[in-house]
Amino acid sequence: MFSRKDNYFIKAINLSTLETDGCDVVTLPLNDTFPNGLFVAMNDEKNFYFYDLGKLNLDE
């Protein structure tokens, strides 16, 4: 993960994708499944993986 402000490296996170064609993040609460926001990654086979942003421990 990199900072949007200055592109500073924040942390490496281990996800279900080995490679990705793209990622996106929503930092607002969405529902009971994603109360802390949402991180989405798409792999080369065009499968989408959805993660609760709060469970990625980005503020450690």
Residue frames as qw, qx, qy, qz and C-alpha x, y, z in Angstrom:
[[0.000, 0.891, 0.455, 0.000, 0.00, 0.00, 0.00],
 [0.418, 0.142, 0.021, 0.897, 1.18, 3.48, -0.85],
 [0.005, -0.588, -0.386, 0.711, 0.05, 6.86, 0.41],
 [0.394, 0.731, 0.496, 0.254, -2.16, 8.79, -1.99],
 [0.113, -0.969, -0.022, 0.217, -0.63, 12.07, -0.78],
 [0.017, -0.839, 0.502, 0.208, 3.04, 11.46, -1.52],
 [0.845, 0.335, -0.398, -0.122, 3.29, 7.88, -2.85],
 [0.135, -0.567, 0.739, -0.338, 5.16, 6.86, 0.33],
 [0.583, -0.026, -0.807, -0.094, 5.24, 3.09, 0.95],
 [0.579, -0.495, 0.224, -0.608, 2.99, 2.23, 3.90],
 [0.561, -0.264, 0.753, -0.218, 2.92, -1.54, 4.14],
 [0.347, 0.153, -0.829, -0.410, 2.84, -4.78, 2.17],
 [0.674, -0.052, 0.447, -0.586, -0.32, -6.84, 2.65],
 [0.083, -0.101, 0.967, 0.218, -0.85, -10.51, 1.85],
 [0.629, 0.243, 0.119, -0.729, -4.02, -11.05, -0.18],
 [0.792, 0.160, 0.581, -0.093, -5.63, -13.88, -2.15],
 [0.663, 0.748, -0.009, -0.033, -4.27, -12.53, -5.45],
 [0.781, -0.188, 0.220, 0.554, -0.79, -13.37, -6.70],
 [0.241, 0.039, 0.304, 0.921, -0.95, -10.66, -9.34],
 [0.190, 0.681, 0.559, -0.433, -3.51, -7.95, -9.91],
 [0.325, 0.481, 0.467, 0.667, -4.87, -5.98, -12.83],
 [0.096, -0.552, -0.041, -0.827, -6.17, -3.34, -10.48],
 [0.334, -0.381, -0.717, 0.478, -7.25, -2.39, -6.97],
 [0.146, -0.594, -0.157, -0.776, -9.59, 0.17, -5.51],
 [0.294, -0.231, -0.713, 0.592, -10.54, 1.35, -2.06],
 [0.295, -0.698, -0.303, -0.578, -13.55, 3.01, -0.41],
 [0.283, 0.156, -0.628, 0.708, -12.81, 4.54, 3.00],
 [0.475, -0.226, 0.146, -0.838, -16.44, 5.12, 4.06],
 [0.389, 0.038, 0.869, -0.304, -18.58, 2.56, 5.90],
 [0.312, 0.044, -0.651, -0.691, -20.75, 0.70, 3.37],
 [0.775, -0.279, -0.318, -0.469, -22.83, -1.86, 5.28],
 [0.785, -0.524, 0.281, -0.175, -22.56, -4.55, 7.99],
 [0.950, 0.145, 0.075, 0.266, -20.13, -6.57, 5.86],
 [0.578, 0.330, -0.040, 0.745, -17.78, -3.63, 5.21],
 [0.316, -0.881, -0.337, 0.104, -18.22, -1.33, 8.23],
 [0.464, -0.655, 0.169, 0.572, -14.71, 0.14, 7.87],
 [0.315, 0.709, -0.374, -0.509, -14.67, 0.60, 4.11],
 [0.928, 0.246, 0.279, -0.030, -13.78, -1.73, 1.25],
 [0.090, -0.622, 0.650, 0.427, -10.60, -2.83, -0.54],
 [0.875, 0.374, 0.246, -0.183, -11.11, -4.63, -3.87],
 [0.165, -0.548, 0.699, 0.428, -8.45, -6.44, -5.91],
 [0.858, 0.415, 0.041, -0.299, -8.87, -8.10, -9.31],
 [0.605, -0.365, 0.630, 0.322, -6.55, -10.91, -10.41],
 [0.023, 0.346, -0.662, -0.664, -5.41, -11.82, -13.93],
 [0.021, 0.272, 0.935, 0.229, -8.40, -14.17, -14.38],
 [0.245, -0.353, -0.207, -0.879, -10.72, -11.21, -13.66],
 [0.548, -0.516, -0.654, 0.080, -11.89, -12.58, -10.29],
 [0.115, -0.713, 0.138, -0.678, -12.68, -9.92, -7.70],
 [0.572, -0.244, -0.652, 0.433, -11.61, -10.20, -4.05],
 [0.251, -0.769, -0.116, -0.576, -13.36, -8.01, -1.47],
 [0.555, -0.105, -0.587, 0.579, -11.81, -7.15, 1.92],
 [0.339, -0.895, -0.288, 0.020, -13.03, -5.19, 4.93],
 [0.360, 0.747, -0.243, 0.503, -10.59, -2.27, 4.95],
 [0.468, -0.737, 0.317, -0.370, -10.39, -2.31, 8.76],
 [0.951, -0.219, 0.216, 0.024, -9.15, -5.93, 8.80],
 [0.755, 0.524, -0.128, 0.373, -6.10, -5.05, 6.69],
 [0.645, -0.636, -0.099, 0.413, -4.54, -3.25, 9.70],
 [0.531, 0.617, 0.090, 0.575, -3.23, -0.35, 7.67],
 [0.176, -0.896, 0.092, -0.397, -2.94, 1.96, 10.67],
 [0.872, -0.431, -0.006, 0.231, -0.35, -0.19, 12.47]]
